[in-house]
Amino acid sequence: MDNKMYNRLGICNEVLDFSSAILDELSERFKEIDEVAEYNQCKVISAMQENRVNATCFAATTGYGYDDVGRDNLEKVYASCFGTEAALVRPQITCGTHALAVALSAILRPGDELLSPVGKPYDTLEEVIGIRESKCSLKEFGITYAQVDLTQDGGFDFDGIRSAINERTKMVTIQRSKGYQTRPTLSVARIGELISFVKSIKPDIICMVDNCYGEFVEKTEPSQVGADMIVGSLIKNPGGGLAPIGGYICGTKECVDKCANRLSAPGLGQEVGANLGIMPSFYQGFFLSPTVVSGALKGAVFASRAYEKLGFKVVPNSTESRHDIIQAVELGSKERMVAFCKGIQSAAPVDSYVTPEPWAMPGYDSEVIMAAGAFVQGSSIELSADGPIREPYAVYFQGGLTWYHAKLGIMMSIQKLYEEGLIDLKL
Ligand SMILES: *Cc1c(COP(=O)(O)O)cnc(C)c1O
C-alpha cells in the first residue's frame, strides 16, 4: 500500500519497512487462519439455514417477552453451531462473569464442591467462588472450592486431579484461555482429554468450560469434546463486535434449563426475557464473528512476530498454535508499556486523542494501564491492550474488528516505542 496514508496516520517509513518484512514471513500462518475462518463461516451459515432465520427473528419484543421468536431461534442457532442440545443467549446476561456466575450457581448446591483442575480461574471469578471474600459468593452458600494447578510445563496433574475428586465434587470448571496469566491456553483437544479423564473417575461430574476469547479460533468448540456447558461473553468473540451486551451458555438441556431458571426465576426459565430490539446485532454479530476473530488472530500473530524480532518475550510465540486471541508481550519496563498502550490508543477510531495513563484500580495490587478506543464500552474483541505495571511488565493485547485495524494498532505501538528511543528497529 501507498506509504503516504500510513505517514498521514503518523507511522514513519522505518516502521513500515520493518512491518512489511515481518508480514512477508507470515503468509503461511495467515493462510491457516483464513482456512479456519472459512470453515467457521460455513458452520455459522449452516446453523442459520437449519433454523430458518428470517426477518421475523429481528423484531423487537417488550414486557415479559413471551413467544419471542427471534430470541428463541437465536438460541437454536447457537446450539446448532456449537453442537449442543440447548443454549441460553441473552442481553440480560450482562457480561462473561455474570454468565459464569449463573452457570455455577445453577448447578452447585450447599455441600457441593467445585474443582478447577487448571489452576487459578480468571480474576473476577475469585469473588464469585469466594476465593476472595465477597457478598453472595458460592462460599457463603456452603459451596467449597478445590484447585489443582497445572504442572511446571503446563500439563495436567492427573494424579493431583484424581485425588482432588471426592464424593462432594459436583462440578469442574475449565478455563480455556490463559486470561492474564502466563500459562498456555488450552486447545480444544486437550480440554477433551481432561474432560474424559474427569468423567472416567466420576461420570456424573458436570464439566463447564469458560470459553471466553476462544470461540471460532479452532474448527471445534469444547462442547464438541464432552463439555456439559460452554460459557462466554458477547462483547468478546461471538458478538462479532456488533453485540452491545450479552452472554451465552450452551450445553445439555438439563444444564441450560437450570441456568435459565437461575437467570430469571424458578419456574420462568427461558420463557421470559424481552429482546428490546437487540436481535439484529446478535444475529449479524454471530454471522461476522468467524471473520472478526480471524482478523484479531492475524493481529496477534503479527504482534507476536514483530515483538519477538524486537527482542521481547512473547506468549504465545510466533510459531505456536493458537487457541485464543490474546497475545502477551513482556516489555520489561513501565516506559515501554505506556508507549505501547499509547500506540494502540492513537490507532483507534474512537477516543484516539486520549492518552492512556497508569492508575490504581480497585482489586489490583499495582497500577494498571489500559488502551481501548471501542464502539462498545470495554469490548475486548475490539482492539485493546492492558496490563498491570509490575514485573515482567507484560501487556496483554487482543482484538481488532478488522485485520487492517489490528495491523495499524501494532505498527503504531512500534512507532511510539521507536519515537521514544525504547527499541532498536534492526531486523
Ligand atoms: C473476559 C473473561 C471473563 C469475564 O468476562 P467479563 O465479560 O469481563 O465479565 C472470564 N473468563 C475469561 C477467561 C475471560 O477472558
The ligand as an SDF file (V2000), in Angstrom:
LIG
                    3D

 15 15  0  0  0  0  0  0  0  0999 V2000
  -13.2140  -11.8140   29.9900 C   0  0  0  0  0  0  0  0  0  0  0  0
  -13.1450  -13.0930   30.7190 C   0  0  0  0  0  0  0  0  0  0  0  0
  -14.0350  -13.3920   31.7590 C   0  0  0  0  0  0  0  0  0  0  0  0
  -15.0070  -12.3920   32.3250 C   0  0  0  0  0  0  0  0  0  0  0  0
  -15.7300  -11.7320   31.3970 O   0  0  0  0  0  0  0  0  0  0  0  0
  -16.2830  -10.2450   31.6550 P   0  0  0  0  0  0  0  0  0  0  0  0
  -17.1510  -10.0430   30.4740 O   0  0  0  0  0  0  0  0  0  0  0  0
  -15.1060   -9.3290   31.6850 O   0  0  0  0  0  0  0  0  0  0  0  0
  -17.0370  -10.2620   32.9260 O   0  0  0  0  0  0  0  0  0  0  0  0
  -13.9220  -14.6290   32.3430 C   0  0  0  0  0  0  0  0  0  0  0  0
  -13.0040  -15.5180   31.9430 N   0  0  0  0  0  0  0  0  0  0  0  0
  -12.1250  -15.2540   30.9680 C   0  0  0  0  0  0  0  0  0  0  0  0
  -11.1270  -16.2890   30.5840 C   0  0  0  0  0  0  0  0  0  0  0  0
  -12.1670  -14.0410   30.3130 C   0  0  0  0  0  0  0  0  0  0  0  0
  -11.3050  -13.7890   29.3480 O   0  0  0  0  0  0  0  0  0  0  0  0
  1  2  1  0
  2  3  1  0
  2 14  2  0
  3  4  1  0
  3 10  2  0
  4  5  1  0
  5  6  1  0
  6  7  2  0
  6  8  1  0
  6  9  1  0
 10 11  1  0
 11 12  2  0
 12 13  1  0
 12 14  1  0
 14 15  1  0
M  END
$$$$
